[in-house]
Amino acid sequence: MARFLLLKFEPASSPRVSPVHVERKENAMPRTTGGGGDKSKYTDKQERKAEHIAEGYEARGVPEKEAERRAWATVNKDDGGGKQPGGSGRGKHTGHPAAHKGGEKGGKASASRSAAERSASARKAAATRKRNAEQHAHH
């Protein structure tokens, strides 16, 4: 047996006002597109970290502005915001989630290979380390 829900629609008591016509509060800051926001609450270390992450994205062909946006998003994800006094990340401990992704990805790549392939790779690596150790011992 089918059950039906009847909905009753009534016209709104007052006409809706388009957001374009709503006046801005006097003290409200206008939002800008692509400005990047205030970075004064970030530490030098956080800025270096963002720069390094952005370089990695750019090396993979991501446009500069997008690379910078992603880099700051990653720093925020890691640290919860700026660590300087007054910043939202001040005094908060984080587990650095973005920094753990590399191990996750490596684990997946390794798991997709057979035991024989992993073993062969390990033997090759051991041989390379042994060869390099011998070369450095002679110098």
Secondary structure, DSSP 4 states (H G I P E B T S, - for coil): ------------SSPPPPGGGSPPPTTPPPP-SS-----TTS-HHHHHHHHHHHHHHHHTT--HHHHHHHHHHHHHHHHSS--STTSTTTT-----GGGGHHHHHHHHHHHTS-HHHHHHHHHHHHHHHHHHHHHHHH-
